[in-house]
């Protein structure tokens, strides 16, 4: 895994690619991370348009299950990428801004789903509180705890997340 303090020279040595080639191709560690992220989203097919695919689904429980599946796919392939972003953001203002933008875009997409669920939300929930619950339950740290540290299988995590989202957000 690339750490915050990892230099382009270290990346060059690990990849067996000359430093100048890396600078010519990417220019910076931030650009390398951008490319990794692009490949991650492509591999998991988790673009914004895919995220919006659950909006026309008429069944609210199915919508939340689709969100759980999307979250599992993203985390299964890219939880390490998230950690790299978090570590980089701790020491690099540009990366911190990038991470804020990514998280804001994620929140906007999830809010669209929550807005669509309003007629079926539990009566004690507001849109904001439902959004808070959804953001908390889909945190990368929760995925890492359950799957990486506790040994849950990916599909067990997805089923748990789907069931938890449904039980926490929707009326009976």
C-alpha positions as CSV (number, residue, x, y, z in Angstrom):
1,X,0.0,0.0,0.0
2,X,1.3,3.5,-0.8
3,X,1.7,5.5,2.4
4,X,1.6,9.3,2.8
5,X,5.3,9.5,3.2
6,X,6.0,7.3,0.2
7,X,8.1,9.2,-2.3
8,X,8.0,9.0,-6.1
9,X,11.5,7.4,-5.8
10,X,10.0,4.6,-3.6
11,X,7.1,4.1,-6.1
12,X,9.6,4.0,-8.9
13,X,11.7,1.3,-7.2
14,X,8.7,-0.8,-6.2
15,X,7.2,-0.6,-9.8
16,X,10.6,-0.9,-11.4
17,X,9.9,2.2,-13.5
18,X,12.3,5.1,-13.8
19,X,11.4,8.2,-11.7
20,X,11.3,10.4,-14.8
21,X,8.8,8.1,-16.5
22,X,6.5,8.4,-13.5
23,X,6.8,12.2,-13.5
24,X,6.2,12.2,-17.2
25,X,3.1,10.0,-17.0
26,X,1.5,11.4,-13.8
27,X,3.4,14.4,-12.5
28,X,2.6,13.8,-8.8
29,X,1.4,11.3,-6.2
30,X,-2.0,13.0,-6.4
31,X,-2.2,12.2,-10.1
32,X,-1.2,8.6,-9.4
33,X,-4.0,8.4,-6.9
34,X,-6.5,10.0,-9.3
35,X,-5.6,7.3,-11.9
36,X,-5.9,4.5,-9.3
37,X,-9.4,5.9,-8.4
38,X,-10.4,6.0,-12.0
39,X,-9.4,2.4,-12.5
40,X,-11.2,1.5,-9.2
41,X,-14.4,3.0,-10.3
42,X,-14.1,1.5,-13.8
43,X,-13.4,-2.0,-12.3
44,X,-16.3,-1.9,-9.9
45,X,-18.6,-0.2,-12.4
46,X,-19.7,2.2,-9.7
47,X,-20.0,5.4,-11.6
48,X,-22.6,8.1,-10.6
49,X,-24.9,6.7,-13.3
50,X,-24.8,3.3,-11.8
51,X,-25.4,4.8,-8.4
52,X,-28.5,6.6,-9.8
53,X,-29.8,3.3,-11.2
54,X,-31.6,2.5,-7.9
55,X,-33.7,5.7,-8.1
56,X,-36.3,4.4,-10.6
57,X,-36.7,1.1,-8.7
58,X,-40.3,1.2,-7.2
59,X,-39.5,-1.0,-4.2
60,X,-37.8,1.0,-1.4
61,X,-36.4,-2.1,0.2
62,X,-34.9,-3.1,-3.2
63,X,-33.4,0.4,-3.5
64,X,-31.6,0.0,-0.2
65,X,-30.4,-3.5,-1.2
66,X,-29.0,-2.0,-4.4
67,X,-27.2,0.6,-2.4
68,X,-25.8,-2.1,-0.2
69,X,-24.6,-4.0,-3.2
70,X,-23.0,-0.9,-4.7
71,X,-21.2,-0.1,-1.4
72,X,-20.0,-3.7,-1.1
73,X,-18.6,-3.6,-4.6
74,X,-16.8,-0.3,-4.0
75,X,-15.3,-1.4,-0.7
76,X,-14.4,-4.9,-1.8
77,X,-12.2,-3.6,-4.6
78,X,-11.2,-0.2,-3.2
79,X,-11.1,0.0,0.6
80,X,-7.3,0.4,0.4
81,X,-7.8,3.3,-1.9
82,X,-10.0,5.0,0.6
83,X,-7.4,4.5,3.3
84,X,-4.7,6.0,1.0
85,X,-7.0,9.0,0.5
86,X,-7.6,9.4,4.2
87,X,-3.9,9.2,5.0
88,X,-2.9,11.6,2.2
89,X,-5.6,14.1,3.3
90,X,-4.1,14.1,6.8
91,X,-0.9,15.8,5.5
92,X,-1.7,17.3,2.1
93,X,-4.2,20.2,1.8
94,X,-4.9,19.4,-1.9
95,X,-5.7,15.8,-1.0
96,X,-7.8,16.9,1.9
97,X,-9.9,19.1,-0.5
98,X,-10.2,16.2,-3.0
99,X,-11.4,13.9,-0.2
100,X,-13.9,16.5,0.9
101,X,-15.2,16.8,-2.6
102,X,-15.5,13.0,-3.0
103,X,-17.4,12.7,0.3
104,X,-19.7,15.6,-0.6
105,X,-20.5,14.0,-4.0
106,X,-21.2,10.7,-2.2
107,X,-23.5,12.4,0.2
108,X,-25.4,14.1,-2.6
109,X,-26.0,10.8,-4.3
110,X,-27.2,9.1,-1.1
111,X,-29.4,12.1,-0.4
112,X,-31.1,11.6,-3.7
113,X,-32.0,8.1,-2.6
114,X,-33.2,9.2,0.8
115,X,-35.4,11.9,-0.8
116,X,-36.9,9.2,-3.0
117,X,-37.6,7.1,0.2
118,X,-39.4,9.9,2.1
119,X,-42.9,8.4,1.8
120,X,-41.6,5.1,3.2
121,X,-39.2,6.4,5.9
122,X,-39.9,5.5,9.5
123,X,-42.1,8.2,11.1
124,X,-39.4,9.1,13.6
125,X,-36.8,9.9,10.9
126,X,-36.2,13.2,9.0
127,X,-34.4,13.2,5.7
128,X,-31.3,14.4,7.5
129,X,-31.4,11.7,10.2
130,X,-32.0,9.0,7.6
131,X,-29.0,10.4,5.6
132,X,-26.9,10.4,8.8
133,X,-27.8,6.7,9.4
134,X,-27.0,5.7,5.8
135,X,-23.7,7.6,5.8
136,X,-22.7,6.0,9.1
137,X,-23.7,2.4,8.0
138,X,-21.8,2.7,4.7
139,X,-18.6,4.0,6.1
140,X,-15.4,2.4,4.8
141,X,-14.3,1.9,8.4
142,X,-17.3,-0.3,9.1
143,X,-16.6,-2.4,6.0
144,X,-12.9,-2.8,7.1
145,X,-13.9,-3.7,10.7
146,X,-16.4,-6.4,9.6
147,X,-14.8,-7.8,6.5
148,X,-11.0,-7.2,6.9
149,X,-10.6,-7.4,10.7
150,X,-13.5,-9.6,11.7
151,X,-13.4,-11.9,8.7
152,X,-16.9,-11.5,7.4
153,X,-17.4,-12.6,3.8
154,X,-18.2,-9.9,1.3
155,X,-21.7,-11.2,0.7
156,X,-22.4,-11.6,4.4
157,X,-21.5,-7.9,4.8
158,X,-23.7,-6.9,1.9
159,X,-26.7,-8.8,3.3
160,X,-26.1,-7.4,6.8
161,X,-25.9,-3.8,5.3
162,X,-29.0,-4.3,3.2
163,X,-31.1,-5.7,6.1
164,X,-29.8,-3.0,8.5
165,X,-30.6,-0.2,6.1
166,X,-34.1,-1.6,5.5
167,X,-34.8,-2.1,9.2
168,X,-33.3,1.3,10.3
169,X,-34.9,3.5,7.6
170,X,-38.2,2.0,6.4
171,X,-41.6,1.7,8.0
172,X,-42.7,-1.9,8.6
